Amino acid sequence: MWRATLPNKKTIGEHEREIKHEVDRKHEEDSYEFTRKDILAMIIAAYQIIMPLVLLGGVLFGLFTFLFLKFFLK
């Protein structure tokens, strides 16, 4: 609790510069590279997000076509 009650001596700009410098240093040390497993996981995740929308669109299109042919073309 004492950390939260101490007066903050650094400005926000100084904190931002320190954090940006630390992040840049960590990226230089160990830059992240995508492996085949990472890319495959991203493809599967995109498929899981997009496929329900595609199926919903197909069902709505099929329903619209059925109703149009059944009722409006008689």
MDTraj code that builds the backbone (N, CA, C; nanometers):
import mdtraj as md
import numpy as np

residues = "MET TRP ARG ALA THR LEU PRO ASN LYS LYS THR ILE GLY GLU HIS GLU ARG GLU ILE LYS HIS GLU VAL ASP ARG LYS HIS GLU GLU ASP SER TYR GLU PHE THR ARG LYS ASP ILE LEU ALA MET ILE ILE ALA ALA TYR GLN ILE ILE MET PRO LEU VAL LEU LEU GLY GLY VAL LEU PHE GLY LEU PHE THR PHE LEU PHE LEU LYS PHE PHE LEU LYS".split()
xyz = np.array([
    [0.0824, -0.1196, 0.0000],
    [0.0000, 0.0000, 0.0000],
    [0.0864, 0.1253, 0.0000],
    [0.2061, 0.1163, 0.0527],
    [0.2899, 0.2358, 0.0615],
    [0.3300, 0.2864, -0.0758],
    [0.3353, 0.1961, -0.1762],
    [0.3700, 0.2412, -0.3103],
    [0.2609, 0.3296, -0.3685],
    [0.1380, 0.2968, -0.3379],
    [0.0270, 0.3741, -0.3918],
    [0.0149, 0.5103, -0.3247],
    [0.0618, 0.5226, -0.2028],
    [0.0456, 0.6486, -0.1308],
    [0.1649, 0.7411, -0.1465],
    [0.2790, 0.6920, -0.1952],
    [0.3941, 0.7796, -0.2153],
    [0.3668, 0.8766, -0.3294],
    [0.4175, 0.9980, -0.3175],
    [0.3984, 1.0924, -0.4278],
    [0.4776, 1.0476, -0.5503],
    [0.4189, 1.0646, -0.6654],
    [0.4820, 1.0239, -0.7891],
    [0.5748, 1.1355, -0.8348],
    [0.7034, 1.1058, -0.8443],
    [0.8005, 1.2089, -0.8764],
    [0.8257, 1.2207, -1.0259],
    [0.7835, 1.1216, -1.1044],
    [0.8082, 1.1248, -1.2482],
    [0.6832, 1.1701, -1.3215],
    [0.7048, 1.2386, -1.4321],
    [0.5913, 1.2812, -1.5123],
    [0.5454, 1.1647, -1.6004],
    [0.4309, 1.1816, -1.6601],
    [0.3773, 1.0773, -1.7469],
    [0.4677, 1.0584, -1.8680],
    [0.5204, 1.1663, -1.9211],
    [0.6109, 1.1565, -2.0357],
    [0.7350, 1.0747, -2.0042],
    [0.7904, 1.0935, -1.8841],
    [0.9079, 1.0152, -1.8441],
    [0.8735, 0.8675, -1.8327],
    [0.7568, 0.8371, -1.7767],
    [0.7134, 0.6977, -1.7678],
    [0.6967, 0.6371, -1.9066],
    [0.6362, 0.7128, -1.9981],
    [0.6172, 0.6625, -2.1342],
    [0.7502, 0.6350, -2.2022],
    [0.8466, 0.7254, -2.1862],
    [0.9789, 0.7046, -2.2471],
    [1.0482, 0.5824, -2.1889],
    [1.0388, 0.5635, -2.0580],
    [1.1001, 0.4455, -1.9953],
    [1.0368, 0.3164, -2.0469],
    [0.9059, 0.3145, -2.0528],
    [0.8362, 0.1941, -2.0986],
    [0.8678, 0.1668, -2.2448],
    [0.8683, 0.2708, -2.3288],
    [0.8992, 0.2533, -2.4702],
    [1.0418, 0.2020, -2.4883],
    [1.1338, 0.2552, -2.4096],
    [1.2733, 0.2092, -2.4176],
    [1.2848, 0.0630, -2.3751],
    [1.2145, 0.0250, -2.2679],
    [1.2190, -0.1135, -2.2209],
    [1.1581, -0.2095, -2.3224],
    [1.0465, -0.1708, -2.3838],
    [0.9831, -0.2558, -2.4845],
    [1.0734, -0.2708, -2.6059],
    [1.1345, -0.1609, -2.6508],
    [1.2266, -0.1691, -2.7644],
    [1.3449, -0.2596, -2.7325],
    [1.3970, -0.2514, -2.6122],
    [1.5094, -0.3353, -2.5721],
    [1.4698, -0.4829, -2.5726],
    [1.3516, -0.5144, -2.5225],
    [1.3066, -0.6534, -2.5204],
    [1.2844, -0.7071, -2.6606],
    [1.2339, -0.6219, -2.7509],
    [1.2137, -0.6656, -2.8886],
    [1.3466, -0.6886, -2.9601],
    [1.4463, -0.6098, -2.9284],
    [1.5772, -0.6304, -2.9889],
    [1.6399, -0.7603, -2.9405],
    [1.6204, -0.7911, -2.8130],
    [1.6780, -0.9133, -2.7570],
    [1.6142, -1.0381, -2.8162],
    [1.4830, -1.0401, -2.8210],
    [1.4115, -1.1599, -2.8646],
    [1.2961, -1.1191, -2.9548],
    [1.3262, -1.0976, -3.0814],
    [1.2187, -1.0617, -3.1733],
    [1.1344, -1.1858, -3.2024],
    [1.0044, -1.1662, -3.2103],
    [0.9131, -1.2786, -3.2270],
    [0.8971, -1.3096, -3.3740],
    [0.9092, -1.4353, -3.4082],
    [0.8889, -1.4794, -3.5453],
    [0.7786, -1.5846, -3.5454],
    [0.6923, -1.5781, -3.6456],
    [0.5824, -1.6722, -3.6548],
    [0.6316, -1.8064, -3.7078],
    [0.5868, -1.9119, -3.6433],
    [0.6186, -2.0467, -3.6896],
    [0.5001, -2.0996, -3.7695],
    [0.5157, -2.2183, -3.8245],
    [0.4060, -2.2783, -3.9008],
    [0.2850, -2.3047, -3.8126],
    [0.3101, -2.3442, -3.6878],
    [0.1988, -2.3698, -3.5955],
    [0.1212, -2.2415, -3.5668],
    [0.1920, -2.1301, -3.5520],
    [0.1249, -2.0033, -3.5270],
    [0.0364, -1.9643, -3.6447],
    [0.0891, -1.9768, -3.7646],
    [0.0123, -1.9406, -3.8837],
    [-0.1085, -2.0320, -3.8988],
    [-0.0892, -2.1619, -3.8750],
    [-0.2012, -2.2561, -3.8823],
    [-0.3078, -2.2227, -3.7782],
    [-0.2667, -2.1849, -3.6584],
    [-0.3625, -2.1476, -3.5540],
    [-0.4408, -2.0230, -3.5939],
    [-0.3741, -1.9270, -3.6586],
    [-0.4447, -1.8069, -3.7036],
    [-0.5444, -1.8392, -3.8147],
    [-0.5086, -1.9290, -3.9043],
    [-0.5998, -1.9689, -4.0113],
    [-0.7221, -2.0383, -3.9535],
    [-0.7007, -2.1285, -3.8578],
    [-0.8123, -2.1995, -3.7949],
    [-0.9029, -2.1022, -3.7195],
    [-0.8440, -2.0062, -3.6496],
    [-0.9239, -1.9081, -3.5757],
    [-1.0075, -1.8231, -3.6717],
    [-0.9482, -1.7816, -3.7833],
    [-1.0233, -1.7032, -3.8815],
    [-1.1368, -1.7863, -3.9404],
    [-1.1094, -1.9125, -3.9671],
    [-1.2123, -2.0022, -4.0201],
    [-1.3289, -2.0133, -3.9222],
    [-1.2966, -2.0273, -3.7942],
    [-1.4025, -2.0411, -3.6936],
    [-1.4850, -1.9136, -3.6803],
    [-1.4269, -1.8012, -3.7098],
    [-1.5013, -1.6760, -3.7007],
    [-1.5848, -1.6533, -3.8265],
    [-1.5284, -1.6811, -3.9437],
    [-1.5948, -1.6481, -4.0696],
    [-1.6981, -1.7528, -4.1098],
    [-1.6729, -1.8794, -4.0820],
    [-1.7603, -1.9859, -4.1314],
    [-1.9047, -1.9747, -4.0820],
    [-1.9332, -1.9455, -3.9561],
    [-2.0739, -1.9293, -3.9155],
    [-2.1449, -1.8180, -3.9923],
    [-2.0731, -1.7109, -4.0243],
    [-2.1336, -1.6028, -4.1014],
    [-2.1664, -1.6484, -4.2432],
    [-2.0770, -1.7262, -4.3025],
    [-2.1006, -1.7789, -4.4371],
    [-2.2204, -1.8738, -4.4354],
    [-2.2269, -1.9609, -4.3367],
    [-2.3395, -2.0541, -4.3276],
    [-2.4711, -1.9812, -4.3042],
    [-2.4696, -1.8801, -4.2203],
    [-2.5905, -1.8011, -4.1963],
    [-2.6351, -1.7326, -4.3253],
    [-2.5405, -1.6775, -4.3994],
    [-2.5738, -1.6155, -4.5277],
    [-2.6314, -1.7163, -4.6250],
    [-2.5754, -1.8365, -4.6295],
    [-2.6275, -1.9414, -4.7183],
    [-2.7679, -1.9835, -4.6804],
    [-2.7924, -1.9972, -4.5516],
    [-2.9276, -2.0356, -4.5061],
    [-3.0276, -1.9257, -4.5401],
    [-2.9922, -1.8004, -4.5161],
    [-3.0832, -1.6906, -4.5492],
    [-3.1082, -1.6818, -4.6993],
    [-3.0043, -1.7012, -4.7796],
    [-3.0204, -1.6982, -4.9242],
    [-3.1096, -1.8139, -4.9701],
    [-3.0882, -1.9330, -4.9152],
    [-3.1718, -2.0478, -4.9501],
    [-3.3158, -2.0269, -4.9094],
    [-3.3381, -1.9724, -4.7900],
    [-3.4734, -1.9447, -4.7431],
    [-3.5422, -1.8407, -4.8313],
    [-3.4700, -1.7354, -4.8669],
    [-3.5257, -1.6330, -4.9544],
    [-3.5604, -1.6912, -5.0918],
    [-3.4727, -1.7725, -5.1459],
    [-3.4975, -1.8344, -5.2767],
    [-3.6186, -1.9272, -5.2699],
    [-3.6275, -2.0063, -5.1667],
    [-3.7408, -2.0972, -5.1505],
    [-3.8724, -2.0199, -5.1428],
    [-3.8757, -1.9162, -5.0570],
    [-3.9992, -1.8390, -5.0415],
    [-4.0335, -1.7660, -5.1710],
    [-3.9345, -1.7130, -5.2383],
    [-3.9597, -1.6429, -5.3642],
    [-4.0183, -1.7363, -5.4689],
    [-3.9581, -1.8543, -5.4821],
    [-4.0081, -1.9515, -5.5817],
    [-4.1444, -2.0064, -5.5432],
    [-4.1692, -2.0257, -5.4169],
    [-4.2926, -2.0893, -5.3718],
    [-4.4115, -1.9938, -5.3786],
    [-4.3928, -1.8682, -5.3373],
    [-4.5065, -1.7779, -5.3229],
    [-4.5165, -1.6722, -5.4333],
    [-4.4055, -1.6193, -5.4771],
    [-4.4135, -1.5071, -5.5706],
    [-4.4196, -1.5513, -5.7173],
    [-4.3786, -1.6710, -5.7485],
    [-4.3799, -1.7156, -5.8881],
    [-4.4963, -1.8085, -5.9189],
    [-4.6005, -1.8079, -5.8380],
    [-4.7181, -1.8926, -5.8637],
    [-4.8181, -1.8217, -5.9479],
])
top = md.Topology()
chain = top.add_chain()
for i, resn in enumerate(residues, 1):
    res = top.add_residue(resn, chain, resSeq=i)
    for name in ("N", "CA", "C"):
        top.add_atom(name, md.element.get_by_symbol(name[0]), res)
traj = md.Trajectory(xyz[None], top)
